[in-house]
Amino acid sequence: MNWEELAGRVAYLERENRNLRRWLVATGLAVCATILLGQATAATTTPQVLEARRFVLKDDQGRERAVLGLGADGSARLTFFPQDGSKGTSIAEKSGAVPVR
């Protein structure tokens, strides 16, 4: 084997190595993009059940306008507040009452 053959084989191997690295980088980027898009899709799905102890509706200024939660006695309560922030109207569950259907 002479030097020209050896130089040709080295050039071929270097070219193949560059091509392999390009394919590996492209495949890695495709896998990362797929994972990120999968996470973004999962984050936008609507949950079937939403649970919390208290739900607060606030206006653009950050003031509470309505609250759905439990009262101090453990009864369910929905409270609405006027724009000035004063105490508003409240609807609460009463123990022993007949439910409206």
MMTF fields as JSON, N, C-alpha, C and O atoms, coordinates in Angstrom:
{
  "mmtfVersion": "1.0.0",
  "mmtfProducer": "UNKNOWN",
  "numBonds": 403,
  "numAtoms": 404,
  "numGroups": 101,
  "numChains": 1,
  "numModels": 1,
  "chainsPerModel": [1],
  "groupsPerChain": [101],
  "chainIdList": ["A"],
  "bondAtomList": [4, 2, 8, 6, 12, 10, 16, 14, 20, 18, 24, 22, 28, 26, 32, 30, 36, 34, 40, 38, 44, 42, 48, 46, 52, 50, 56, 54, 60, 58, 64, 62, 68, 66, 72, 70, 76, 74, 80, 78, 84, 82, 88, 86, 92, 90, 96, 94, 100, 98, 104, 102, 108, 106, 112, 110, 116, 114, 120, 118, 124, 122, 128, 126, 132, 130, 136, 134, 140, 138, 144, 142, 148, 146, 152, 150, 156, 154, 160, 158, 164, 162, 168, 166, 172, 170, 176, 174, 180, 178, 184, 182, 188, 186, 192, 190, 196, 194, 200, 198, 204, 202, 208, 206, 212, 210, 216, 214, 220, 218, 224, 222, 228, 226, 232, 230, 236, 234, 240, 238, 244, 242, 248, 246, 252, 250, 256, 254, 260, 258, 264, 262, 268, 266, 272, 270, 276, 274, 280, 278, 284, 282, 288, 286, 292, 290, 296, 294, 300, 298, 304, 302, 308, 306, 312, 310, 316, 314, 320, 318, 324, 322, 328, 326, 332, 330, 336, 334, 340, 338, 344, 342, 348, 346, 352, 350, 356, 354, 360, 358, 364, 362, 368, 366, 372, 370, 376, 374, 380, 378, 384, 382, 388, 386, 392, 390, 396, 394, 400, 398],
  "bondOrderList": [1, 1, 1, 1, 1, 1, 1, 1, 1, 1, 1, 1, 1, 1, 1, 1, 1, 1, 1, 1, 1, 1, 1, 1, 1, 1, 1, 1, 1, 1, 1, 1, 1, 1, 1, 1, 1, 1, 1, 1, 1, 1, 1, 1, 1, 1, 1, 1, 1, 1, 1, 1, 1, 1, 1, 1, 1, 1, 1, 1, 1, 1, 1, 1, 1, 1, 1, 1, 1, 1, 1, 1, 1, 1, 1, 1, 1, 1, 1, 1, 1, 1, 1, 1, 1, 1, 1, 1, 1, 1, 1, 1, 1, 1, 1, 1, 1, 1, 1, 1],
  "groupList": [{"groupName": "MET", "atomNameList": ["N", "CA", "C", "O"], "elementList": ["N", "C", "C", "O"], "formalChargeList": [0, 0, 0, 0], "bondAtomList": [1, 0, 2, 1, 3, 2], "bondOrderList": [1, 1, 2], "singleLetterCode": "M", "chemCompType": "L-PEPTIDE LINKING"}, {"groupName": "ASN", "atomNameList": ["N", "CA", "C", "O"], "elementList": ["N", "C", "C", "O"], "formalChargeList": [0, 0, 0, 0], "bondAtomList": [1, 0, 2, 1, 3, 2], "bondOrderList": [1, 1, 2], "singleLetterCode": "N", "chemCompType": "L-PEPTIDE LINKING"}, {"groupName": "TRP", "atomNameList": ["N", "CA", "C", "O"], "elementList": ["N", "C", "C", "O"], "formalChargeList": [0, 0, 0, 0], "bondAtomList": [1, 0, 2, 1, 3, 2], "bondOrderList": [1, 1, 2], "singleLetterCode": "W", "chemCompType": "L-PEPTIDE LINKING"}, {"groupName": "GLU", "atomNameList": ["N", "CA", "C", "O"], "elementList": ["N", "C", "C", "O"], "formalChargeList": [0, 0, 0, 0], "bondAtomList": [1, 0, 2, 1, 3, 2], "bondOrderList": [1, 1, 2], "singleLetterCode": "E", "chemCompType": "L-PEPTIDE LINKING"}, {"groupName": "LEU", "atomNameList": ["N", "CA", "C", "O"], "elementList": ["N", "C", "C", "O"], "formalChargeList": [0, 0, 0, 0], "bondAtomList": [1, 0, 2, 1, 3, 2], "bondOrderList": [1, 1, 2], "singleLetterCode": "L", "chemCompType": "L-PEPTIDE LINKING"}, {"groupName": "ALA", "atomNameList": ["N", "CA", "C", "O"], "elementList": ["N", "C", "C", "O"], "formalChargeList": [0, 0, 0, 0], "bondAtomList": [1, 0, 2, 1, 3, 2], "bondOrderList": [1, 1, 2], "singleLetterCode": "A", "chemCompType": "L-PEPTIDE LINKING"}, {"groupName": "GLY", "atomNameList": ["N", "CA", "C", "O"], "elementList": ["N", "C", "C", "O"], "formalChargeList": [0, 0, 0, 0], "bondAtomList": [1, 0, 2, 1, 3, 2], "bondOrderList": [1, 1, 2], "singleLetterCode": "G", "chemCompType": "PEPTIDE LINKING"}, {"groupName": "ARG", "atomNameList": ["N", "CA", "C", "O"], "elementList": ["N", "C", "C", "O"], "formalChargeList": [0, 0, 0, 0], "bondAtomList": [1, 0, 2, 1, 3, 2], "bondOrderList": [1, 1, 2], "singleLetterCode": "R", "chemCompType": "L-PEPTIDE LINKING"}, {"groupName": "VAL", "atomNameList": ["N", "CA", "C", "O"], "elementList": ["N", "C", "C", "O"], "formalChargeList": [0, 0, 0, 0], "bondAtomList": [1, 0, 2, 1, 3, 2], "bondOrderList": [1, 1, 2], "singleLetterCode": "V", "chemCompType": "L-PEPTIDE LINKING"}, {"groupName": "TYR", "atomNameList": ["N", "CA", "C", "O"], "elementList": ["N", "C", "C", "O"], "formalChargeList": [0, 0, 0, 0], "bondAtomList": [1, 0, 2, 1, 3, 2], "bondOrderList": [1, 1, 2], "singleLetterCode": "Y", "chemCompType": "L-PEPTIDE LINKING"}, {"groupName": "THR", "atomNameList": ["N", "CA", "C", "O"], "elementList": ["N", "C", "C", "O"], "formalChargeList": [0, 0, 0, 0], "bondAtomList": [1, 0, 2, 1, 3, 2], "bondOrderList": [1, 1, 2], "singleLetterCode": "T", "chemCompType": "L-PEPTIDE LINKING"}, {"groupName": "CYS", "atomNameList": ["N", "CA", "C", "O"], "elementList": ["N", "C", "C", "O"], "formalChargeList": [0, 0, 0, 0], "bondAtomList": [1, 0, 2, 1, 3, 2], "bondOrderList": [1, 1, 2], "singleLetterCode": "C", "chemCompType": "L-PEPTIDE LINKING"}, {"groupName": "ILE", "atomNameList": ["N", "CA", "C", "O"], "elementList": ["N", "C", "C", "O"], "formalChargeList": [0, 0, 0, 0], "bondAtomList": [1, 0, 2, 1, 3, 2], "bondOrderList": [1, 1, 2], "singleLetterCode": "I", "chemCompType": "L-PEPTIDE LINKING"}, {"groupName": "GLN", "atomNameList": ["N", "CA", "C", "O"], "elementList": ["N", "C", "C", "O"], "formalChargeList": [0, 0, 0, 0], "bondAtomList": [1, 0, 2, 1, 3, 2], "bondOrderList": [1, 1, 2], "singleLetterCode": "Q", "chemCompType": "L-PEPTIDE LINKING"}, {"groupName": "PRO", "atomNameList": ["N", "CA", "C", "O"], "elementList": ["N", "C", "C", "O"], "formalChargeList": [0, 0, 0, 0], "bondAtomList": [1, 0, 2, 1, 3, 2], "bondOrderList": [1, 1, 2], "singleLetterCode": "P", "chemCompType": "L-PEPTIDE LINKING"}, {"groupName": "PHE", "atomNameList": ["N", "CA", "C", "O"], "elementList": ["N", "C", "C", "O"], "formalChargeList": [0, 0, 0, 0], "bondAtomList": [1, 0, 2, 1, 3, 2], "bondOrderList": [1, 1, 2], "singleLetterCode": "F", "chemCompType": "L-PEPTIDE LINKING"}, {"groupName": "LYS", "atomNameList": ["N", "CA", "C", "O"], "elementList": ["N", "C", "C", "O"], "formalChargeList": [0, 0, 0, 0], "bondAtomList": [1, 0, 2, 1, 3, 2], "bondOrderList": [1, 1, 2], "singleLetterCode": "K", "chemCompType": "L-PEPTIDE LINKING"}, {"groupName": "ASP", "atomNameList": ["N", "CA", "C", "O"], "elementList": ["N", "C", "C", "O"], "formalChargeList": [0, 0, 0, 0], "bondAtomList": [1, 0, 2, 1, 3, 2], "bondOrderList": [1, 1, 2], "singleLetterCode": "D", "chemCompType": "L-PEPTIDE LINKING"}, {"groupName": "SER", "atomNameList": ["N", "CA", "C", "O"], "elementList": ["N", "C", "C", "O"], "formalChargeList": [0, 0, 0, 0], "bondAtomList": [1, 0, 2, 1, 3, 2], "bondOrderList": [1, 1, 2], "singleLetterCode": "S", "chemCompType": "L-PEPTIDE LINKING"}],
  "groupTypeList": [0, 1, 2, 3, 3, 4, 5, 6, 7, 8, 5, 9, 4, 3, 7, 3, 1, 7, 1, 4, 7, 7, 2, 4, 8, 5, 10, 6, 4, 5, 8, 11, 5, 10, 12, 4, 4, 6, 13, 5, 10, 5, 5, 10, 10, 10, 14, 13, 8, 4, 3, 5, 7, 7, 15, 8, 4, 16, 17, 17, 13, 6, 7, 3, 7, 5, 8, 4, 6, 4, 6, 5, 17, 6, 18, 5, 7, 4, 10, 15, 15, 14, 13, 17, 6, 18, 16, 6, 10, 18, 12, 5, 3, 16, 18, 6, 5, 8, 14, 8, 7],
  "groupIdList": [1, 2, 3, 4, 5, 6, 7, 8, 9, 10, 11, 12, 13, 14, 15, 16, 17, 18, 19, 20, 21, 22, 23, 24, 25, 26, 27, 28, 29, 30, 31, 32, 33, 34, 35, 36, 37, 38, 39, 40, 41, 42, 43, 44, 45, 46, 47, 48, 49, 50, 51, 52, 53, 54, 55, 56, 57, 58, 59, 60, 61, 62, 63, 64, 65, 66, 67, 68, 69, 70, 71, 72, 73, 74, 75, 76, 77, 78, 79, 80, 81, 82, 83, 84, 85, 86, 87, 88, 89, 90, 91, 92, 93, 94, 95, 96, 97, 98, 99, 100, 101],
  "secStructList": [7, 7, 2, 2, 2, 2, 2, 2, 2, 2, 2, 2, 2, 2, 2, 2, 2, 2, 2, 2, 2, 2, 2, 2, 2, 2, 2, 2, 2, 2, 2, 2, 2, 2, 2, 2, 2, 2, 2, 2, 2, 2, 2, 6, 1, 7, 7, 1, 7, 7, 7, 7, 1, 7, 3, 3, 3, 3, 7, 6, 6, 1, 7, 3, 3, 3, 3, 3, 3, 3, 7, 6, 6, 1, 7, 3, 3, 3, 3, 3, 7, 7, 6, 6, 7, 7, 7, 7, 3, 3, 3, 3, 7, 7, 6, 6, 7, 7, 7, 7, 7],
  "xCoordList": [0.851, 0.0, 0.897, 1.809, 0.629, 1.458, 0.78, -0.34, 1.47, 0.988, -0.253, -1.105, -0.384, -1.556, -2.821, -3.881, -2.705, -3.86, -4.251, -5.428, -3.247, -3.495, -4.161, -5.098, -3.677, -4.264, -5.709, -6.567, -5.988, -7.351, -8.281, -9.425, -7.802, -8.637, -8.903, -10.009, -7.893, -8.077, -9.08, -9.94, -8.989, -9.938, -11.353, -12.3, -11.502, -12.822, -13.373, -14.54, -12.532, -12.975, -13.348, -14.32, -12.585, -12.91, -14.245, -15.035, -14.501, -15.764, -16.934, -17.973, -16.767, -17.806, -18.044, -19.183, -16.98, -17.097, -17.886, -18.729, -17.616, -18.372, -19.851, -20.718, -20.133, -21.528, -22.224, -23.38, -21.545, -22.122, -22.433, -23.495, -21.515, -21.756, -22.947, -23.75, -23.067, -24.215, -25.533, -26.493, -25.574, -26.794, -27.105, -28.27, -26.086, -26.32, -26.859, -27.77, -26.3, -26.787, -28.226, -29.069, -28.51, -29.874, -30.865, -31.968, -30.479, -31.358, -31.576, -32.693, -30.521, -30.65, -31.581, -32.415, -31.444, -32.338, -33.786, -34.706, -33.987, -35.347, -35.966, -37.147, -35.181, -35.686, -36.027, -37.078, -35.158, -35.435, -36.687, -37.507, -36.838, -38.02, -39.289, -40.311, -39.228, -40.393, -40.772, -41.952, -39.785, -40.056, -40.666, -41.654, -40.085, -40.602, -42.01, -42.857, -42.272, -43.622, -44.615, -45.77, -44.179, -45.054, -45.424, -46.566, -44.472, -44.761, -45.689, -46.576, -45.5, -46.372, -47.796, -48.742, -47.969, -49.301, -49.946, -51.138, -49.172, -49.721, -50.156, -51.118, -49.466, -49.805, -51.085, -51.725, -51.472, -52.658, -53.922, -54.994, -53.837, -55.042, -55.881, -55.341, -57.181, -58.1, -58.271, -58.588, -58.063, -58.246, -59.727, -60.595, -60.004, -61.375, -61.938, -63.138, -61.088, -61.513, -60.544, -59.329, -61.072, -60.271, -60.646, -61.805, -59.676, -59.957, -59.164, -58.005, -59.802, -59.135, -60.001, -61.178, -59.408, -60.173, -60.876, -61.88, -60.328, -60.878, -60.603, -59.498, -61.605, -61.452, -61.696, -62.699, -60.786, -60.888, -60.897, -60.043, -61.865, -61.952, -61.51, -62.103, -60.449, -59.919, -60.092, -60.102, -60.229, -60.337, -58.938, -57.94, -58.868, -57.581, -56.678, -55.459, -57.249, -56.451, -56.023, -55.336, -56.414, -56.017, -56.957, -56.658, -58.087, -59.052, -59.939, -60.341, -60.242, -61.144, -62.547, -63.069, -63.16, -64.516, -65.501, -66.683, -65.03, -65.891, -65.006, -63.865, -65.553, -64.824, -65.768, -66.886, -65.316, -66.043, -65.166, -64.033, -65.688, -64.895, -65.74, -66.967, -65.069, -65.739, -65.747, -64.767, -66.879, -66.973, -66.279, -65.773, -66.25, -65.6, -66.258, -65.6, -67.563, -68.284, -68.19, -68.773, -67.469, -67.304, -68.354, -68.333, -69.275, -70.318, -69.788, -68.902, -70.339, -69.96, -70.496, -71.61, -69.678, -70.065, -69.58, -68.455, -70.43, -70.085, -70.319, -71.437, -69.26, -69.342, -68.964, -67.965, -69.781, -69.508, -69.158, -69.785, -68.144, -67.724, -67.957, -67.684, -68.466, -68.625, -67.263, -66.233, -67.27, -66.021, -65.24, -64.013, -65.924, -65.209, -64.517, -63.823, -64.688, -64.002, -64.717, -64.212, -65.888, -66.616, -67.23, -67.258, -67.724, -68.343, -69.561, -70.387, -69.658, -70.741, -71.766, -71.949, -72.421, -73.47, -72.868, -71.924, -73.434, -72.923, -74.058, -75.147, -73.781, -74.729, -74.037, -72.922, -74.707, -74.063, -75.019, -76.239, -74.448, -75.188, -75.658, -74.925, -76.869, -77.377, -77.61, -78.27, -77.068, -77.216, -78.686, -79.375, -79.149, -80.527, -81.505, -82.689, -81.055, -81.954, -82.209, -81.384, -83.364, -83.708, -83.053, -83.258, -82.27, -81.607, -82.599, -83.604, -82.314, -83.14, -82.653, -81.456, -83.6, -83.224, -83.881, -83.691],
  "yCoordList": [-1.172, 0.0, 1.234, 1.355, 2.124, 3.324, 4.491, 4.368, 5.611, 6.774, 7.377, 7.905, 7.32, 7.892, 7.103, 7.687, 5.774, 4.949, 5.221, 5.361, 5.292, 5.54, 6.909, 7.034, 7.928, 9.268, 9.255, 9.921, 8.511, 8.405, 7.731, 8.155, 6.675, 5.967, 6.85, 6.847, 7.604, 8.51, 9.6, 9.932, 10.158, 11.191, 10.63, 11.304, 9.389, 8.745, 8.558, 8.853, 8.072, 7.865, 9.183, 9.24, 10.233, 11.534, 12.05, 12.609, 11.871, 12.293, 11.511, 12.091, 10.21, 9.377, 9.777, 9.786, 10.1, 10.513, 11.826, 11.97, 12.788, 14.049, 13.797, 14.364, 12.936, 12.613, 11.953, 12.265, 11.052, 10.372, 11.376, 11.306, 12.305, 13.316, 14.198, 14.538, 14.57, 15.382, 14.643, 15.225, 13.382, 12.585, 12.446, 12.515, 12.252, 12.126, 13.432, 13.409, 14.558, 15.85, 16.079, 16.5, 15.807, 15.995, 15.091, 15.522, 13.842, 12.911, 13.375, 13.308, 13.841, 14.354, 15.549, 15.638, 16.474, 17.637, 17.227, 17.786, 16.26, 15.786, 15.142, 15.35, 14.364, 13.736, 14.802, 14.724, 15.796, 16.872, 17.653, 17.977, 17.956, 18.688, 17.879, 18.432, 16.585, 15.729, 15.705, 15.768, 15.615, 15.596, 16.926, 16.94, 18.046, 19.359, 19.589, 20.128, 19.197, 19.359, 18.464, 18.844, 17.288, 16.391, 16.98, 16.85, 17.632, 18.263, 19.45, 19.666, 20.22, 21.37, 20.914, 21.562, 19.83, 19.298, 18.792, 19.009, 18.118, 17.601, 18.735, 18.583, 19.862, 20.98, 21.684, 22.344, 21.565, 22.27, 21.422, 21.917, 20.172, 19.356, 19.799, 20.242, 19.681, 20.093, 18.969, 17.842, 19.263, 18.204, 17.852, 18.706, 16.603, 16.148, 16.621, 16.871, 16.743, 17.16, 18.22, 18.064, 19.291, 20.351, 20.429, 20.673, 20.223, 20.201, 21.276, 21.535, 21.899, 22.887, 23.105, 22.748, 23.688, 24.021, 25.359, 25.63, 26.206, 27.548, 28.042, 27.873, 28.651, 29.256, 30.753, 31.165, 31.57, 33.024, 33.625, 33.302, 34.504, 35.236, 36.664, 37.342, 37.133, 38.48, 39.323, 38.809, 40.653, 41.565, 41.968, 41.454, 42.891, 43.305, 44.004, 44.018, 44.58, 45.254, 44.299, 44.717, 43.041, 42.055, 41.956, 41.256, 42.648, 42.581, 41.356, 41.003, 40.708, 39.552, 40.024, 40.955, 39.363, 39.716, 38.621, 38.898, 37.356, 36.243, 35.158, 34.961, 34.46, 33.378, 32.202, 32.359, 31.027, 29.784, 28.945, 28.615, 28.602, 27.829, 27.386, 27.335, 27.067, 26.614, 27.725, 28.452, 27.843, 28.806, 28.285, 27.163, 29.09, 28.701, 27.468, 26.693, 27.281, 26.125, 24.902, 23.86, 25.016, 23.885, 23.806, 22.875, 24.764, 24.743, 25.354, 26.208, 24.906, 25.465, 26.883, 27.169, 27.784, 29.186, 29.836, 29.595, 30.657, 31.45, 32.909, 33.296, 33.721, 35.127, 36.011, 35.77, 37.045, 38.037, 39.352, 39.737, 40.057, 41.342, 42.435, 42.231, 43.613, 44.721, 45.301, 44.924, 46.222, 46.792, 47.554, 47.622, 48.126, 48.91, 48.03, 48.554, 46.707, 45.79, 45.54, 44.79, 46.153, 45.929, 44.53, 43.854, 44.108, 42.786, 42.723, 43.635, 41.633, 41.504, 40.473, 40.197, 39.919, 38.929, 37.548, 37.203, 36.748, 35.406, 34.404, 34.632, 33.289, 32.177, 31.018, 30.642, 30.449, 29.388, 28.225, 28.388, 27.063, 25.853, 25.915, 26.377, 25.45, 25.42, 23.956, 23.229, 23.525, 22.111, 21.818, 22.613, 20.661, 20.25, 20.812, 20.479, 21.649, 22.236, 21.232, 20.365, 21.376, 20.518, 21.118, 22.296, 20.332, 20.887, 21.219, 20.528, 22.264, 22.668, 21.897, 21.845, 21.303, 20.528, 21.1, 20.59],
  "zCoordList": [0.0, 0.0, 0.0, 0.817, -0.906, -0.996, -0.281, 0.214, -0.239, 0.49, -0.154, 0.56, -1.442, -2.122, -1.789, -1.564, -1.758, -1.372, 0.075, 0.407, 0.911, 2.332, 2.535, 3.324, 1.826, 1.934, 1.426, 2.006, 0.357, -0.164, 0.816, 0.98, 1.476, 2.468, 3.689, 4.23, 4.123, 5.263, 4.905, 5.721, 3.715, 3.281, 3.244, 3.648, 2.757, 2.71, 4.137, 4.398, 5.047, 6.43, 7.105, 7.858, 6.842, 7.424, 6.895, 7.656, 5.609, 5.013, 5.612, 5.93, 5.763, 6.374, 7.833, 8.3, 8.538, 9.943, 10.047, 10.933, 9.144, 9.136, 8.866, 9.531, 7.878, 7.563, 8.743, 9.029, 9.428, 10.591, 11.7, 12.319, 11.951, 12.981, 12.622, 13.491, 11.35, 10.929, 11.164, 11.668, 10.803, 11.023, 12.503, 12.895, 13.335, 14.773, 15.371, 16.199, 14.952, 15.443, 14.981, 15.773, 13.712, 13.193, 13.917, 14.253, 14.159, 14.877, 16.316, 16.827, 16.965, 18.337, 18.407, 19.308, 17.456, 17.433, 17.18, 17.777, 16.304, 16.028, 17.259, 17.54, 17.995, 19.223, 20.26, 20.896, 20.442, 21.406, 21.019, 21.878, 19.732, 19.283, 19.523, 19.927, 19.279, 19.507, 20.978, 21.324, 21.828, 23.275, 23.712, 24.446, 23.268, 23.659, 23.12, 23.832, 21.893, 21.346, 22.067, 22.259, 22.464, 23.226, 24.563, 25.004, 25.222, 26.504, 26.328, 27.153, 25.273, 25.029, 24.754, 25.202, 24.039, 23.762, 25.039, 25.258, 25.888, 27.137, 28.058, 28.811, 28.006, 28.881, 28.443, 29.262, 27.188, 26.706, 26.76, 26.412, 27.181, 27.264, 28.456, 29.469, 28.338, 29.394, 30.394, 30.013, 31.679, 32.672, 32.816, 32.64, 33.135, 33.321, 34.666, 34.778, 35.678, 37.017, 37.517, 37.39, 38.083, 38.671, 40.143, 40.48, 41.014, 42.447, 43.165, 42.84, 44.146, 44.991, 46.221, 46.242, 47.228, 48.44, 48.28, 48.939, 47.382, 47.23, 45.815, 45.301, 45.186, 43.876, 44.016, 44.598, 43.486, 43.601, 42.204, 41.378, 41.939, 40.682, 40.97, 41.81, 40.263, 40.495, 39.244, 38.126, 39.454, 38.319, 37.855, 38.36, 36.889, 36.314, 37.324, 37.152, 38.365, 39.391, 40.51, 41.441, 40.434, 41.438, 42.631, 43.599, 42.571, 43.676, 43.521, 42.413, 44.647, 44.626, 44.282, 44.894, 43.283, 42.887, 43.233, 43.434, 43.308, 43.698, 44.3, 43.881, 45.288, 45.953, 46.126, 46.617, 45.722, 45.946, 46.862, 46.514, 48.028, 48.982, 50.152, 50.07, 51.24, 52.456, 53.487, 53.651, 54.183, 55.261, 56.508, 56.511, 57.573, 58.826, 59.435, 60.129, 59.178, 59.725, 58.808, 59.111, 57.7, 56.786, 55.694, 54.889, 55.648, 54.617, 53.322, 53.345, 52.196, 50.897, 50.8, 51.238, 50.214, 50.187, 48.891, 48.454, 48.283, 47.109, 47.477, 47.819, 47.407, 47.801, 46.622, 45.945, 46.382, 45.351, 46.016, 47.003, 45.475, 46.029, 44.993, 43.81, 45.429, 44.491, 44.098, 44.658, 43.129, 42.625, 43.684, 43.61, 44.666, 45.686, 46.726, 47.597, 46.659, 47.568, 48.882, 49.717, 49.092, 50.341, 50.333, 49.305, 51.511, 51.633, 50.731, 50.711, 49.986, 49.016, 49.436, 50.622, 48.459, 48.656, 48.77, 48.059, 49.688, 49.903, 49.836, 50.362, 49.177, 49.129, 49.824, 49.462, 50.834, 51.608, 51.803, 51.766, 52.009, 52.291, 53.756, 54.631, 54.004, 55.367, 55.726, 54.984, 56.868, 57.248, 57.551, 58.191, 57.079, 57.317, 56.307, 56.359, 55.397, 54.396, 53.269, 52.984, 52.647, 51.506, 50.263, 49.972, 49.525, 48.341, 47.229, 47.055, 46.491, 45.354, 44.13, 43.848, 43.411, 42.218, 41.009, 39.904]
}
